[in-house]
Amino acid sequence: MKVQFGSGIALLVMLLTSGVSKGQSLLKYVDPDIGTAHSRWFFYTPAAVPYGMAKLAPSTNGHYGNPSGWEAVGYDTRQNSIEGFVHFHEWQIGGVSYMPTTGIIKTRPGDLEGPETGYRSKFDRKNQVAEPGYYKVLLDNYNITAELTATRRVGFQRYTFPENDQSHIILDIGNKQGESDIVTDASIKMLDDTHFEGYVITYPKYVKIYDPKGKIAMYFYGEVSKKPTSVTAFTADDLTNNKDSSTGKGAGLVLNYQTMDKEKVEVKTGLSYTSMTNAKQNFMAEASGLSFEQAKVQAQNTWQQQLGKIRVEDGDEPDKIKFYTGLFHALLGRGIASDVNGAYPKHGVKTGQLPVRKGKNPGFEFMNTDAIWGGFWNITQLWALAYPEWYGSFVNTQLQIYKDKGWFGDGIANSEYVSGVGTNFVGLAIAGAYQAGIRNCDADLAYKAVRANELNYKNRPVGAGKLDTKAFADYGYVPFFDQKGQDFVTDSTGSNFAGSHTLEYSYSAFAAAQMAKAMGKIQDYDKLIKLSNGWRQLFNPENKLMQPKRANGSFIEKFDPYQPWRGFQEGNSVQYTFYVPQNPAGLIDAIGKDRFNSRLDSIFTVSEKLGFGGGKTIDAFAGIHSIYNHGNQPNLHTSWLFNFSGKPWLTQKWTRLIGSEFYGTEPIHGYGYGQDEDQGQLGSWYVMNALGLFDVKGFTDLRPVIELGIPLFDKVTIALGNGKTLVIETKNNSKNNVYIQSARFNGAALDNCWLYRDKLMKGGTLTFVMGEKPNTSWGTKTPPPSVQ
């Protein structure tokens, strides 16, 4: 089919195509197959653009769902058959699967163990291509080549068929996909010979738990490049020939064709979370007249431009693959939920409208997001460095949620609360954005919401988390109580995760206190800064560990510091004892500097033998029994604490080893083995670590700092988010030279292992001289400030 397109799109494609050769060098360093054993629903979605709504990917097991609502599902490198190509891949959101086939019509995907029981097809990974913005595979059962690409809100699929009188495109709409859980309603109908529209509504497990009156709606409007010879409709119970619509659970259509050898049929699908009308409008705005090939060029140039904001010059191919694959996942993880006209999904399948964008104000996109639990040690720092527009969109999304629902939601799926961890660090992340100068929001509203997140408890819904806020405010810590038979139990009197909650709330109270101070709200500052010392209530001076307390003030009995889940969520006391990022100096003093350094150094020495996580066990929680677990959030700042304890060379040593050993370049060894890559967080950590830039406090200080680690590459050029340029270069860099001998910033000597962030963001050149042995006198004179 010959495609006609307007001069505007033609010019855009020409301009984008002209940049391919320059940027292609970065795409080859992204390997989406890394870490695809036991990977989460969003993780393997190569056919997408950064932060896109349309995230297309093959599914090997998506229709199985997952019993707990969060586990690995979608694409698994250990499975060798594909059951469809799915459009929506977001936290708790999945749906709209297509599959090209030949032969007898089948309307069930079939079993992994027996592909012949359904329409799924075997495939060989040697016939698979996965790149940022593009995916291609040969389906062995049908001899069909399937290709995928996308714009922000439109999915493109292209199928190359063999000669066959029974060729089909199955539009499987009404079945659960990934984390979406049960389908409560679905519909699809042909509008004419080549256009169709429909919707699917689901009730995910986490919506059921945290926002039970909510649901998830997905809408679509599509176009096929060739008129089918006939259409077959199906549901979970029926199959009807020559019918062009279907409604209910299991709803779908089969488009039937006669195809010539190597005949190509393209399908374009506009997506929306608000309405079929807006799905069509998204389609018209982004894909009208745009062919598959043009969309692919556009998508890949977008990736080249976004990845190119941080340009690495180094001869080490595996390290560059780790770096750009980590950056790829950071830019892929969270996705927009707003339409081109600013419509966004509100609670209960309603529609809201974002503010009109005026003048130089770029506005913001409404975002779907997993919990930001731990995100202040990775993705928010990356956003603040080079992608502030996405940090701003995250902040404004949460403020819109606050205006609509009265509370922040740690995790958000179409405005429904899907917290997952029962805490809420949104206030801390917003305070960090404010201190980092990202303020394209209503600052007064932001502070009001941040304060409410820390102190308010009346009528607090379960989806807003922190149901023990009253207890924390009353006691200065969260009292522990035993709760047998249930994992997550928190109320106004305490929690069975009282230890981790106390430490987390102390940290977030500090962040809110600093924001209060910056805005001149001294009375609030005094109250919040007092709460930030809640960690001291749990510090046991006898064993020098964090030990939960009961309401009567006594430490819990039968205490095992290695036991996870008793007082500590997804971790144990040994891991969480170092969770005082707001005041490292206070923690170091409480433990004793020598003991602190020897204990932490020995923890990493032992942990290295387990790959800094759960060893080679393929399970997300494999490392929660260990003494350090890089595969989960609570530990991600720990290796940087030596900068505060007078031994920055140990931060240099251990951060380098974590980057080289925990992270891999293989499908199974990617982000550890039992990875829990929450929408780009572990990838972001690798990026920041490789740059040698980090802040233990997540930019929550009144004047944020950057702690310096060991840059991995010979030279990196960063297009900072404020328009400046930062160059990081290393002299005498090698695999063995892993210690900083000296450093300079814009020609001036750096004697400390940190500098104020506002100075760094002015741009210039940061130069490190490396050596094989530690320089124990560099960076030790003045530690980073602990309390501001």
N, C-alpha and C positions, 0 to 999 in steps of 0.2 A: 504494500500500500504506500503510495507516494504521499508524503506529509508536506503540507503547505504551512508555513509559519510566518508571522509578521516580522517586519524589519527590526523591531525592538528586540525580539527574542533572537533573531539571526545575529544581530550585532553583539548581544550578550554572549552567545555561544562562541562567536568568533574571538571575542576578547578572552574568554575563559580558555579556549583551546590554545591560544597563543602562549599561555603560561605553563603548559604541560611539561615541556622539556626541562624548564628550570626547576620545577618543584617535584618532578618524578623521583628524584633521588631520595626524598623523604618517605614517600609511600612505600618504597621497597623495604624500609626498616620496620614497618608495622606488620606483625604476624598475628592475625586474629585467632589462629589456632592455638596459640600459647594458653595453657591453663584451661583447656576445654574439657577436661575430665572433672566431673562434679562441679560444673559451673552454674551460676545463677541464671535466671530467665533472661536478663538484659544482656548478659556478658558476650554472647556470640551473635552479634547483629551487624555484620559487616556492611550490608547494603543500607546505609543511613548517612546523614550528614550530622555534624556536631549539634547535639541537643535537639535532634529532630523528633517530631511526633511519629513519623513513619520510620520504623526500624525493622527492616525486612531481613529474614534469616530462614534457613532450613530448620526444620524441627525433626529430631529423631524420636522424641518421646513426649512432646508437649501435651497430647490429649490425655496422658495419664494424670496430669496435675500433680499435686503433692499433698500428702496428708496433713502436714503441719502448716502449710501455707507459705513457707519460705525456702524450702530445700532446693537443691539443684534440680533443674528441669529445663527441657528445651532442646539443647544440642549437647551431645556427649561424644567425645572422640572415641570412646570404646564401643560405640554402637554403629552399625554399618548399613542402616536403612533409613530413608527419609520418608516422612508421612505428610509433608506439606511445607508450604512456604508462608510464614505468618507475618502479618503487618504490624500489629501492636505488641511491643515488648517493653513493659514498664513495671515498676514495683506494684504488684497486685493487679496488673492489667495485662490481658492478652486476648487476642482474637483475630478473626478474619483470615482464614487459611485457604490457600489455593493449591491445586495439584494438577499438573497435566498428565494424562494417561492415554493408553490405547487399549483396544480390546473390549471385553465385556464390561459394562458399567458396574463399578463398585462404589458404595457410598460410605463405607467405614474405613478408617485408616489402617486397621489391622494391628496385629500383635508384633512386638519386636522379635519374638522367637519364631514367628511364622509370617513373614511378609505377604505370603500368598493369600492370607486370610482377609486382606483388605487392599486398598489401592496404594499402599506404601511401596517403595521401590528400593532395592539394594543399590549401593553405589560404591565406587572405588575412589579413595582419596587422591589417587594419582590423577584422577579426572576432575578434581575440584580446585577452584581458584577462589581465594578469599582475600580481598584488599579493602582498604578504607573506601567506602562508597560503592563497592561492587562485589558480586558473588556469582559464581558459575559452577555448574555441576552436570555431569552426565548421569541420567537415571537409567540404570542398566536394564531394568525390567521392560522399559518401553523404548529404549534408544532415543530418548528425548533429552536435549540439552536445555536446561533452565538457567536463566540469568536474572539477576535482581539488581536494582539500583533505586535511588530515591531523591526527592527534594525534601524540604522540611516537612511537608504535610501530604505528600503524594508518593505512593509506592508504584514502582514500575517493574513489570515482569515481562520477560521475553522468552518464548519457547520455540525451539527449533524441532519440528516434528519429522518423523519418517513418513514415507508414503503409506497411507493407511485410510481405509474407509470408516474406521471406528476410532477416531481421535477425539479426545475430550479435554475440557478444562473444568475441573471440579471446584466450585465455589462453596467451601464448607464453612458455614457461618455459625450455626447454632450449637457448636460443641465447645466445651471448656478447653482453654489453652493455657499451659504454664501455671502461673499463680492465680489465674482468674477464678478458679473453682466453678461452681455450678452456673449454668445458663438458665436464667428465669424466663427469658423471652428472646426471640430473634425473628428477623424477617428479611427477605430479599425478593426483588421483583425486577423483571426486565421493563425498561421504560420505552424502548423501541428496539430495533434490530441489534444495536451495538452498545446501548447504555443500560446500566442497572444501578439500583440503589438499595440500601437496607440498613439494618442496625442489629446490634446484639447487646443484651443487658445481662450482667453477671452479678453474682453476690459472693465476692472473695472472702476467704477465711478471716483475714485481718479486718475487713470491713465489718463482718459479722461480730467480731470481738470488740472492736474499738469504736464503731459508728454504726450500730445495728440497724438504724433506720435509713442508712444510705445504700446506694447501689452504684454500679459502674456501667455507663452507657458508652458504646462505640458506634459511630455512624460512618457510612461510606457512600461514595458515588463513583461508579467506574465506567470505563470505556474499553471495549475490545476493538482491535484493528480489523477484524474480519467478522462478518455476520455468520452466526452458527447455522448449520442446516436444520437443526432442531434443538429444543430445550427440554430437559427432563428435570422435574422437581422432586425433592425428597425431604423427609423429616426423619426423626428417630424411628418412626414406625412404618412409613409409607414411601413408595417410589411411584411417580406418575409421569408417564411419557406425554410429550407435547403440552406441557404446562409451564408457564413462564413466571410463576411466583410460588413462594413457600413461606409459611409462618409457623413459629413454635419451636420447641426444643429440637435440636438436630436439623434445623432448616438449612437448605442449600439448593443450589442449582447445578446441573451439569450442562455445559455448552458443548454440543456435539458437532464434529467437523469431518469432512473428507479432506485430507491433506496430501500434498505432493511431497516428494523427498526434499528435505532441508527447507521446507516451508516454515516461515517465521510468523508467529502470531503474538502481538503485544497486548498487554493488559495494563491500563493505568488506573489507579484507585486513589481518589481524594479521601482524606480521613478527617474526622472531627470528633470531639467529645461532646458537642452541644446539639447538633441537628444535621439532618440530611441536606438541608438547604445550605448550611455552612460547609459541609463536606464538598458540595458542588462548587461553592464559592472558592474554597481553598484550591480545588482542582483547576478552576478557570484561571485563578491568579498565578498558579505556579506551574501548570502543566499543559494548558491549552496550546496545541500546536507543537509541543515539545516531544521529540522522538525519544526512544530508549537511549540511543547512542548519545544524543545531546544531553540528556539528563545525567548519564554516566560521566561525561566530560565535566559537566557543571559540578557534580558531587565530588569528584576527585580533585578538582581545582579548589573547591572549598576546603577540603581536608589539607591540601598542600599549603594553602594560605594560613590556616589555623595552626597546623603543626609547625609551620615555618616561623611562628612568633618566637620559637625557641630553637635556634639553629646551632647544631653541634658540628664541630670540626674535630675529628679524631679518627684514627685508623682501626679502632677496635669494633668490628662488626657486631659481635654478640651484645656488647654493652649498648651500642646504638639501637639494636633491636629491642632490648629491654626498655630502653628509655622511650622510644617513640611508640612502642606498644602500650607502655604505661600511660603516656600522654593521650593516646588514642582512646583508652578506656576512660580516662578522666573526662574527655570531651564528649564521650558517647553516653555516659551513665545516666544522667538525668535528662528528661525530655520535656519539651514544651507541651502545654495542654490548651493554649489559646489559639484562636483562629486568626486569619489574616485581618479580619474586621474587629479584632479585640474581644470577641466573645470568649468566655471561659466557663468551664463547668462548675456549678455550685452544688452544694449538698442536696441530695435527693433528686438527682437528674434534673436540676433546674439550670438556668443560664444566667450568668452575670456579664457585665460589660466593663472592661478595663478603661481607665481614663484615656481620653483622646490625647494623642501625642502632639505636642505643640513646640514650634520653634526648634531650638537646638536640643531640647530634652528628648533623648532617644526613646523614652518610654521603657516598658519592660514586657517580657513575656511571662505568662503564668506557667509555673513549672510543676510537674509531678516529681516527687522526690522520696526516696527512702529516708530513714532517720539520719540526722546529721551527727549521730552518736560517734564521736571520734573524728568527725570530719574537719574539725579545727586544727588537726595535726596533719592535714594533707590537702584536701580539695579546696578549702577556703583560702589556704595560703597560696595555692597555685592560682586560684581565681584572682586574688588580690594582686598578685605579681603581674600577670599578663592578660587576664580575662575578666576584668572588673565588671563588664556588662552582665556576666552570668552571676556574679556575686550580687549585683544590684537586683537582678531578676529574682534570685532566691529571697532576698530581703523583702522585696515588694510583694512577692507571692505570699509570704507569711504574714505580712501586714494586711493584705487583702483577706486572708483567712481570719485574722483577728477581727477585722471589721465585720465580716460576715457571720462569724460564729462565736466571737467573744474570747477565744483562746487560740494560742498557737497550736499547731499540730506537728509533732516531730517528724512523722512520715505522712505524706499526702498523696492520695490517689483520687484525682478529680474532686478535690475539696473534701473527700472523706478522710477521717483520721485512720491511719494505719501504722500506729506508733511502733509496735514490735518489741520495744525494750521497756516501755512503761516509764521512761524518764523523758526529759525534754531539754535539749541543749540549744534550741532555736534562739533563745534570748542571748546566750553567750555568742553565738555566731553573728547575730545582728550587732551586738556590742563591739565585736571584733571588726566588723565592717565599718562601723562608725569611727573607731579609733584609727583605722587604716585609711580614712578619708573617702570611703565609698558612701556617699550621703545623698544619692538621688532618690530621697524618700522624704516623707513627713517626719522630721526628727522628733518632734514632740510626741507624735503618735507612737513612733518607734520606742521611745523611752517608756511611755505609759505601758506599752505591751510587754516590754522587757521586765519592768518592775512587777507587773501582774504575774508574769511567768514565775518569778522567784518567790513572791509573797502571798499571792491570793490563793484561796483554797475553797471558798464557799461555792457550792454548786459546780465544782470543777468536774467536767466529764472525763470518763476513763480515757478517751482518746487524746486528751491533752497531757496525759502523763502526770507524774509528780503528785500522786494522790496522797502522799505523806508529807506534803508541804507544811501543814499545820504542825505536825509532830516535830519536824526539823526546826521550825520557828520557835516552838515552845521549849524544846529541850536543848537546842543548839546542835543536835545530832538526831539521826533517825533511830529510834529504838528497834531492836531486833525481836522478832517473835518467830517461833517454829510454826510451820504450816505443812503438815504432812498430806500427801496426796495431790498437791497442786504445786506448780512451779512458780507462778507469778501471783503473789498475794501482797497487795499494798493497800493500806487505807489510812485514815486520818491519825491512827495511833502508832503506825510503824510499818515495817516491811520485813519479809524474809530475805530481802536483799539490802538490809539496812546498812551494811558496811560500805558497799559500792555507792549506794544512794547518798550517804553522808559525804563521801569524798567528792562525788560529782556535784552535789548541790553546793558544797563549799567553794568549789572552783567557779561554778556559774554565778554564785553570789558575789564573788570577787569581780567578775566581768561586769555585772550590773552596777557594782559599787563604783568602778572606774568610770563607767558611762555617766553615772549620777554626778560624780565629781567634775567631769568634763563639762556638764551642763549646769553646774552651780547648785545642785540639789544636795546640800551638805547633810541635812537631816537624814535623807535616805542613804547617803554614803555611809554615815556612822552606823546605821542599822545593818546594812548589807556587809560592810567590811567586818563587823563582829561575827556575822554568820559565816564568813569565809574562813574563819578559824575553827570551824566545826571538826575538821580533821584531828585537831589536838585532843578532842574528847575520846577518840578511838585509838589513839596511839598508846600502846601499852609499854611503859618504860622498862618493864622486866624483860620482855622478849624482843623489844624494839620492832614490833610489828603492829599493823592495824588489826584490831580485834573488835568485832561488833559488841555493842553493849545492849543490855536490856533496859527497860524503862526505869528500873530502880538504880541504875548507875553501875551495875556489876557487869564485868566482862563475861561473855558467854562461856559456858563450861564445855569440857570435852573438845577443846579447840584444836583443830588440825589445820595448820597454815597452808597445807597443800590441797585441801578439800575444796573443790569448786561447788558453786550453787548454794552453799550454806553461808548466807550473809553477803555473798559476792556474785554478781550476775556475770555469767560467761567467763569466770575466772576465779582466782583464789587470793588468799591474804598475801602470799609472797609477791604475786604480780601487783596487786593493788596497793601495797605499802608505799610504792613510789608515786602514787597518784595524788601528788600535791603540786601540780604545775604552777599554781598561783604563788607559791612561796617555797621554792626549792631550798633556799638558804635555811628556812625554818626547819624543814625536814632533815637536812644535813646536820644541823646543830642538834636536833633531837636524837638522831641515831649516833652522832659522833662522826666527824669527817673521815677519820681513818677507817672506822668500821663501815661507814657508808661506801667508801671507795672499794674496799676489799670485798664486801658482800656483793656489790653490783658487778664488779669485775669477775668474780667467781661465778655469778649467775650466768653471765654471757659465755664464760669459758665452758661451763657445763652445757648450756643451751646450743652452742655451736654443733655439738655432737648430734643434736636432734634437728639440725637445720633451722634453728631459731623458731621452732614451732612444734608441731606434733609428729616430727619424723616423717616417714613416708606413708603414713596412714592417710587414705583418701577419705577424709571426713572434715567438715567445717569446724567441728568442735574437738578435733584430735589434740589440740594444744592446750585445752583449758586446764588440764591437770599439771602442766609443766610449770617451770618457774619463770619462763619468759615465753610469750606466745605472739609472734609477729603476725600471725594469721588473723588476729582480732584486734579490736580498737583499743582496749585499755592500756596496752603496753607501748603504743607507737611513739611516745615521747621519751621513753626511758633511756635509750642509748645516748640521748643528747644531754643528760643530766651531769655528766662529768665536766662539762663546761662550767657548771656552777660550783663544782666541788674541787676545783684546783687542778684537775688532770684532763685538760682538753684533748691530749693525745689519745686518751682512751675513747673519747667520743669519735675521734678520727678513725681509730682502729676498728671499733665495733660497728659503726655505721657502714664502713666500707665492706666489712665481712657480711653483714646482713644483706646488703645489696647484691653481693656476688654469690651468696649461697642460698638464701631464702628464695630469691627470684631466679627463675630459670627461663629457658627458651624452648621448652618442649610442651606438647599438649598436656602431659600429666604433671610434670614439674614446671609450673608457671608461677603462680603466686603461692609458694609453698606447694604442698600436696593437698592438704585439706583446706583449700582456700575458701574464704568468705569475703570475696571482693564486692563490698557494698557500693555498687554504682560508681566505681572509679576511685575509691579511697586508697586502696593499696597501690594502684598505679600512680596516683598523685604523690604518695609518699616516696616512691622510687624517684620520681622526677625531681622533687625538692631535695632529696638526699643526694642525688647525683650532681645537683648544682652546688651543694655545700651550703644551702640556705635553709634555715628552720627557725621556728619560734615555739618553744615549749609552751608558752602561754596563749598561743593562737591569736596574737595581736590584741589581747584584751587589756594590756597596760595602757595607762594614760598617754604615754609616749612609747609605742611599741618598739621593740628591738628585733634584730636578726642575729641569731647565734650562727657562728661560722663552723662548718664542718669541712670535709675534704672533698673538693670538686673532683669528679671522676674523669672529665675530659680535658683534652689539651686546650680547647677554646670553645666557649659558648657565647652566642650573641642573642640577647633577649630584647624583644620589642616590649618594653614595659607598658602597662596599661594606661599610663599618663602621657604617652607619646615620646618619652625619653628612651634611650638605649643603654643597656648595661652589658658590658663585655666581661666575662669571667675567664681568665686564662691561667694556666699552670705552667711553671717552668720545672724542668727535670721530672716530668710526669712519667710514671711507669707503673707496672703491676706491683713492683717491690717498693717503690717510693710512695708510701702511704701516710707519711707524716708531714705536717706543715713545719717548715723551718722558719719562714717569715712571710709576711703579707703586706701588701700596699693597696691603698685605694686612691686612685687619681694621683699617684706619685708619692703620696704621704704614707709613712710607715704606720701600720696597724699593730699596736702592741697588745691589744685585747682580742679575745676570741668572739667578739660581738661588735656591733655598731648599731646606732639608731636607724630604724627603718626609713625615716624620712630623708636621711642623708643618702642611703642606698638608692632610693627611688628618684634621686636627682640624676641618676645615670653616671656613666663614666666607665672606668676600667678597674676591676678588682683582680689583683695579681697575687698568686701564691707561688712560693718556691718550695718544692717538695724534696723529701729525703727519705732514706731507708730506715733511719732510727729516729725516735721521738726527740724533738727539741723541747725538753721539759721546762724551759724558761720562757717559751713563747706562749702568750695568751693567758698567763696566770696572774698577772699583776692585779687586775680588777675584774672580778667575775661579773657576768650580766646582772643587772639589778633584779632583786627578788621581789621587793615590795616598793610600790610607788605610791 
